Amino acid sequence: MIKKILMVFAVLVLLVLSLVGWLSWVGSGVDGEDWRSNPAVAGPRPNIPENRSDILFGDLHVHTSFSIDAAMFGLPMITGSDVMMPSDACDFARYCAALDFWSINDHAEGMTPASWNDSVQAVRDCNAQAGDPENPDMVALVGWEWSQGGLTADTHYGHKNVIFREWEEGRTPERPISSQAVYTIASGLPSPVRGLLTLQAEREQRQQYRDFSRYVATTTDVERCDDNTSSAELPSDCREVAETPDVLYRKLEELGYDSVVIPHGLAWGRTNPRDADFASQMSLHNPEYQTMVETYSGHGNSELFAEFEHRSVDQNGNASCPEPSENFIPCCHRAGELIRERCDDPASANCEARVTQARQYAAKVLDDRHRAVVEGATLEEWGNCGQFLDTFQPSWYYVPRQSTQYILALGDFSGDGAPGRARFGIMASSDGHKARPGSSYKEFDRTNTTDTKDVGKDSQGIGGMTGFGGGDSARGLKPVNAAEMSFLAGISQPDRLGSFFYTGGLIGVHSDGRDRDALWRGIDNKQVYGTSGDRMLLWFDLINGPAGEAPMGSEVWQQKMPRFRVKALGVFRQKPGCPDYTLAALGEARLESLCRGECYHPSDERKAITRIEVVRIRPQLSPDEAIAGLIEDSWRVFDCPADGNGCEVEFEDEEFTSAGRETLYYVRAIQEEEPLINGDNYRCEYNEAGECVAINFCNGVATQPDNDCLVPAEPRAWSSPIWLDFQGE
């Protein structure tokens, strides 16, 4: 009994530290043999094509156990995943996923000098085994994640991956650059708490907890670097801090290495305030570094903009509850409906007053404390409130003013002259925390191919709580304001969050070779696109530009009506198991533990592209132009033959010259429907009227260990835009 109490307390400690206040994005490393990387096991993959024009596929967002959130969620009490190091990521990328390139992006906030050096050395070791440098089987890149989180929308800049072109000795930074000086999780896990975690563990698991405890302890020992010293002149044994993006860019300039900065997870309501607005950081945007945006990852799709709010706030700071829209139900609104369902007389004035009060209470907060308002309400009763409905694999608690479409339509009017733009190329990656780059090659084994966690042990969350009111009343509105709401009610919902983890995406790069420099030229020119995981081939070109054809990512001064061409091919269907060379390279035991017995194993038959969708956006010319009216999705739709032979279409914009304004275009290639992990976030049961009457959330590993939550959905690829600046007669 005592041990069970300790276990519950330890889980609560981890939850509070990892899920409240956006703390779960930071990482760490530790000196010591148990946590150091090991060399990769074998040489390059066979049958790599000769150097030629190609589309290369990679994952530019990979976490290992050097990220402390990855290490923490790998503890036996949560997922029980193995400790996975950079060398494991190298082997997985090479043999399981058969990627062309990948990058390591552990959280800078918790990394130590030892873990950073080990990370860089692992990338060097990985590249040393890639064969001919002019035609390597795979390119590994070094980098980190700068993980900032503001508690208010105007102080929030979000998460950005920093990736470098070179990895050789003397050509990489001496240390990563963090967004904060003190690692919050590490400082919040004092020795007694870490000792408690060790005591509650089974005997055979205690060493892993001891290692984790030691790992966390080292992060608080790194002193902050001198802020007044150039990055190029700082010692290697301090923590360098850039609290805002402009300082980060300045420090990268001081280092002088080729690098790219990629914002990501922008519409994910777990690590962004739900009223966050990218407009607040447009004046800090640096187009020399910040060239791409991660539109899709294992944490969901952040593409679409829709005009909805989780709550409304007037000029005096008073919050109110907005009405539902076609694809969005505010949780504050749902709170009122739950109270109405509990009224003896739903039509009475007294009931209506209680409904209004419930919505006022719930609108005061932008996190899960709304669940404290209705005593005894279950997860299923809250349903799909707060979520962006009827979209492809959306981010959890969607933040619409951080979406890719919204950002592409924004103007920055803080300076003189023409409005500033964030002309981002569109890409995708995994953001996986289990050192498995490109884990989307097959939709299987949700436990290891997604970031699914096991924080809640049943469908109601910790300890079987059926609400956060603390009682069993079926009718009462809990009369609390935001300050009085239960602290535990602010914890993110592990019971519902499991329905919003996916296998992740890939970035495709149009390249004139397989070597590092050719890859970097494609990235630098924004000749990139994202996929939801399948390796679809996609071309998008302006075919009548003033200098001839211009590919995706191009910025063109255009005088005449533009004409475009799109070509797309579906991914090769996968064969079961793994190619023979993976067994020869890894051995049976390693193949099973790392790849789980399944690898990228293409046949010679392709899946069908079913349609091409074109999005047209005319960015703001003045700050009072409404964003929603500038985005046309889908502006054009072209059906494709479902024969697996690909699709090619051409189209024109007859309105471009008459509109006389800057316009951008990008395309989506939609592939035939297939079962995907969390292809439907709610797995509804419908009545005869087509209404969702029961939701079946995809819960944690312990509650549904063998359930991959597969539901048919349509994989897709997103091209980078082509920007046309109008040039009149």
Salt bridges, closest charged atoms under 4 A:
ASP31 OD1 - ARG36 NH1 3.04
ASP34 OD2 - ARG214 NH2 3.47
ASP54 OD2 - ARG52 NH2 3.56
ASP69 OD2 - HIS107 NE2 3.22
ASP69 OD2 - HIS433 NE2 3.16
ASP88 OD1 - ARG590 NH2 3.00
ASP91 OD2 - ARG590 NH2 2.88
ASP100 OD1 - ARG514 NH2 2.91
ASP106 OD1 - HIS63 ND1 3.97
ASP118 OD1 - ARG36 NH2 2.97
ASP137 OD2 - ARG94 NE 2.78
GLU145 OE1 - HIS61 NE2 3.03
GLU145 OE1 - HIS63 NE2 3.04
GLU145 OE2 - HIS107 ND1 3.61
GLU145 OE2 - HIS159 ND1 3.14
GLU145 OE2 - HIS264 NE2 3.28
GLU166 OE2 - ARG165 NH2 3.77
GLU166 OE1 - ARG171 NH2 2.94
GLU168 OE2 - ARG516 NH1 2.99
GLU169 OE1 - ARG124 NH1 3.10
GLU202 OE2 - LYS3 NZ 3.57
ASP211 OD1 - ARG214 NH2 3.27
ASP227 OD2 - ARG224 NH2 2.98
GLU240 OE1 - ARG175 NH1 2.89
GLU240 OE2 - LYS251 NZ 3.11
GLU243 OE2 - ARG224 NH1 3.54
GLU254 OE2 - ARG250 NH1 2.84
ASP258 OD2 - ARG165 NE 2.83
GLU294 OE1 - HIS61 ND1 2.86
GLU303 OE2 - ARG668 NH1 2.48
GLU307 OE2 - ARG401 NH2 2.30
GLU337 OE2 - HIS333 NE2 3.96
GLU337 OE2 - ARG340 NE 3.69
GLU337 OE2 - ARG359 NH2 2.51
GLU341 OE2 - ARG334 NH1 3.32
ASP344 OD1 - ARG475 NH1 3.21
GLU352 OE1 - ARG340 NH1 2.86
ASP367 OD1 - ARG369 NE 2.95
ASP368 OD1 - ARG274 NH2 3.62
GLU381 OE1 - ARG342 NH2 2.96
ASP431 OD1 - HIS61 NE2 2.81
ASP431 OD1 - HIS63 NE2 3.30
ASP431 OD2 - HIS299 ND1 2.98
ASP445 OD2 - ARG596 NE 3.87
ASP451 OD2 - HIS299 NE2 3.06
ASP451 OD2 - HIS433 ND1 2.87
ASP454 OD2 - LYS457 NZ 3.22
ASP495 OD2 - ARG371 NH2 3.70
ASP512 OD1 - ARG521 NH2 2.93
ASP517 OD1 - ARG165 NH1 2.72
ASP517 OD1 - ARG516 NE 3.79
GLU549 OE1 - ARG565 NH2 2.98
GLU555 OE1 - ARG423 NH1 2.82
GLU555 OE2 - LYS526 NZ 3.50
GLU598 OE1 - LYS442 NZ 2.52
GLU605 OE2 - ARG573 NE 3.27
GLU613 OE2 - ARG611 NE 2.73
GLU613 OE1 - ARG668 NE 2.75
GLU625 OE2 - ARG661 NH1 3.14
GLU632 OE2 - ARG616 NE 2.61
ASP633 OD1 - ARG668 NH2 2.56
GLU650 OE1 - ARG563 NE 2.98
GLU652 OE2 - ARG563 NH1 2.98
ASP653 OD1 - ARG616 NH1 2.89
GLU654 OE1 - ARG636 NH2 3.10
GLU655 OE1 - ARG616 NH2 2.82
GLU655 OE1 - ARG618 NH2 3.84
GLU662 OE1 - ARG421 NE 3.10
GLU662 OE2 - ARG423 NH2 2.86
GLU672 OE1 - ARG573 NH2 3.08
GLU674 OE2 - LYS607 NZ 2.92
GLU714 OE2 - ARG611 NH1 2.96
GLU714 OE1 - ARG716 NH2 3.93
ASP725 OD1 - ARG423 NH2 3.05
